[in-house]
Amino acid sequence: LVLELDRGSAADYARHLAAGPMNDDSDQLSAVVAAIVNPDPPKGGREPDLASAAVDIAEQADELDGRNDPAVADLLARANYISGNPFVAVRCETRAVKLGATDEDPALATYKAHLATYRKALAHFSGWRQEPHARAGSRL
């Protein structure tokens, strides 16, 4: 709802939720990220602060899940992709595919399709930034 009503403060609110009431709940953090990354971007694109918040919150959810949930790895990949970092998106989505194959995840085909999209973007993206949102010691 905040995304629809006040896109300017949505990043601040998402970060507040991730730091406070949702800080130890990967499912809720993932829902916040999904609300940011899954809808079609507004005309003019997503706000950089909101895309950056999505990456940070997805990393937090990924860490809480021990980096073992393919759905969270998929969200982290999507967040990096919309943030303009297809290199990290490919790495995260590759992990989602590997985890999904191990768990016989029904979303495996979706993960593979996302990976193809991110690889295509990487092949055509000449100005990628390597790991702009990666925290020190991150193991994306």
SULRA-V588186 format. One record per backbone hydrogen bond with DSSP energy under -0.5 kcal/mol. NH is the residue of the N-H (numbers start at 1). CO is the residue of the C=O. If there is no record, write none. Layout:
nh=(NH/NH)
co=(CO/CO)
This chain:
nh=(5/6/9/10/11/13/14/15/16/17/18/19/20/22/23/25/26/29/30/31/32/33/34/35/36/36/37/38/45/51/52/53/54/55/56/57/58/59/60/61/62/63/64/65/66/67/68/70/73/74/75/76/77/78/79/80/81/82/83/84/85/89/90/91/92/93/94/95/96/97/98/99/100/101/102/103/105/108/111/112/113/114/115/116/117/118/119/120/121/122/123/124/125/125/126/128/129/130/131/132/134/138)
co=(1/2/6/6/7/9/10/11/12/13/14/15/16/17/20/22/24/25/26/27/28/29/30/31/32/33/33/34/42/47/48/49/50/51/52/53/54/55/56/57/58/59/60/61/63/62/65/68/69/70/71/72/73/74/75/76/77/78/79/81/80/85/86/87/88/89/90/91/92/93/94/95/96/97/98/99/100/105/107/108/109/110/111/112/113/114/115/116/117/118/119/120/121/122/124/125/84/128/129/129/131/135)
